[in-house]
């Protein structure tokens, strides 16, 4: 401890050691001390000397400090001292006051020294990973120095440190946790750290964005007071700009996360806009830049259009227009707001229409476009503001033919209102103003009203200008050419290159791709001589650009010439160039345009960005026109008349091919429309088919269900019929009554019985006639009676044959009836017919029932095949109805035959009764059926009694 008191504290006796010696002793102490307290004191001493003796501490103590970070991580105090010491060594911040020259030299040396120490530190990537690990420590004395050290490393060697952090596990996530720290100093320094970390590294930017950075940063901005906040808001906005600029993935994530809607409250300004603080101006400026990043023209068109749509829908564009028309807004904020509105409406028809409807809060109200143009042509307005208004007007007309037509319409005689100032009047006033910058801006603005719009180019030819009293009006085209060609007006108005360049750019844009405008231009006989004179002269460096533009204008007159003027055809103009200028000289003068130093700057981006008014010579859209026309004009000048004719023939052929292709395209469109209609029909028919298939499936299921119910009922009713013995009467199957069939059976049995009785009677008569042969009269009568009986027997046999035939017909009829019943039940599903069929089966004999069941089984199998032919269901029903009518007819005929049979049976009964009477008259014993039955019963009883008597007799 005495050693440290001598080094840090009071003076020791004798000579004082040098700084290098002291640092060497402290380093030895750090390396050799076993007590943590001694090492801590040594590191504290190194920290105190690190600013004054930066080189010595860095060269001698760095590896000892790194070793402390690796071995003594449990002690937060010594870790904090070590981190502070490394920060002082690596950081290039010099807080001491010095003269400017000395400060520049010392700063340069400090930067070199810091870079060298940084290279030494990051030579081992584990050192950076060690710092990231220490940032997980919540202790303030460890986390804050670690954040500052890592920030210093990034400032010194950004790319190398970014690469190490990117490959470190959870490296970016650990740094994102700093934004959630409750200690503001750590959170704010964490913002600075993330700013350095995200510079120019898209991979880290994506990781930070997907670590919920947008949500956290927007929350911090809201907590700090948005535009009224302090430096923290500025740091958050700078970090957001790093994450979104030139990073399409993060821009899409920002839009999809609905973060654009959260930007609207930033631009809510009150009525009193006086006294804006410098910090508020800075914050609002960065907020406007953030909006511009989302809709920048360098972004993909789809992403820009989507962001523009979101900004209009959430009201952000309306809020920006409110700032645009507000009073008391600082000039730089107003300028940046105009630029922001310009890019929000650029190429978006909806946003452009809304901007056209915005009115300034004046009395009477004026359109915002008119108010802005008044500022553009006013030479007292700041240069940057006038450039911003020109950019806004260009963006308003970009791909906006409706807006172009509205601007040109304000110049036409039929729409001019003398009581109000229009955009066209302001443009014409600026075009012929004494201020060269106003001339250039008005010419470029008017050229944008004609860009890629042949219709408006033709409409602008109708514009007439009143020059002076007593003189007839001249066209706008004529007035522009007069200013260029007449020497006295050029001296007064267009002596400056800027004015002449602006008018030439307007004329080139106007007559390009418009043969009618070319004809109007060539109709003035002074124009072509003026252009050839300008091109052929040897002028100074300042006039070379004018010569190039004149060559371009003359080349456009050749390329888009329709040869409607005899004196100015393509061939004559080329001959004029060949005689007066020379083709090679013409092409060389034409190349002066793209060789100008300001040409390439204007071609980079649409926004006019010039440091001084004298540099405003080229417009971005005009550079695109030069690229498009330079090559074709050079070819057109060198082509001969024969080549021109061939080219015209080729053009005609191409036009014919184009017309044929157009016809084919129309035919293809029609066929596509037809195909689409057919596809829709196929889709609808497919849907109907699916619906019908589902309906058929349902019906088949219902039919199967009815089949099962029918089979169950059939089995159940069959059992019930067998149990009841078949005694049910009154059932009717297709008009055939079962009781009639039973009656026919009973009568048939009676006839058989009677026939048997008659046979026995005849045999007895024959026996009696043989016994009474002595009586001749009786014999003769008996012979006659036998003849009559034989006749009656033949009749009875004939009737029996008829009954058998009727029974066969009845069996066939029953089969037909069963078939009809089965078909009717399968189609209609009637439950009553099933019951009748079951009852009929109960009354038929067992053999007939088996046959009927076999036929029913066959019919059931055939019915399954019929069910598969549901498409012909209607015809099947008609056929069944016809068969049913036939069956009903046959049943009726059967009934008639049965009635006739009953009549015959009745006649037979009468004859039998008559024969019985005759036999009774003859004295023969004729017994009735009841008597025969009773007699048979008595005979049986007598036989039983005789047998019993024989059994009772005793044996002698």
KASUL-V131012 format. One record per helix or strand. SS is the DSSP state (2 for helix, 1 for strand). FROM is the first residue (numbers start at 1). LEN is the number of residues. If there is no record, write none. Layout:
# KASUL-V131012
SS|FROM|LEN ; SS|FROM|LEN
This chain:
# KASUL-V131012
2|2|7 ; 2|19|14 ; 2|36|15 ; 2|54|18 ; 2|76|15 ; 2|100|23 ; 2|125|10 ; 2|140|17 ; 2|158|10 ; 2|171|10 ; 2|184|14 ; 2|202|9 ; 2|213|11 ; 2|226|3 ; 2|231|14 ; 2|248|9 ; 2|261|7 ; 2|278|17 ; 2|301|13 ; 2|316|10 ; 2|331|15 ; 2|349|9 ; 1|359|2 ; 1|366|2 ; 2|368|9 ; 2|383|15 ; 2|401|9 ; 2|413|3 ; 2|423|9 ; 2|436|15 ; 2|454|7 ; 1|464|2 ; 1|474|2 ; 2|476|10 ; 2|487|6 ; 2|497|15 ; 2|515|9 ; 2|525|12 ; 2|541|19 ; 2|566|3 ; 2|570|11 ; 2|583|8 ; 2|597|6 ; 2|613|3 ; 2|620|19 ; 2|641|84 ; 1|732|2 ; 1|736|2 ; 2|738|34 ; 2|776|53 ; 2|831|13 ; 2|846|22 ; 2|870|52 ; 2|929|24
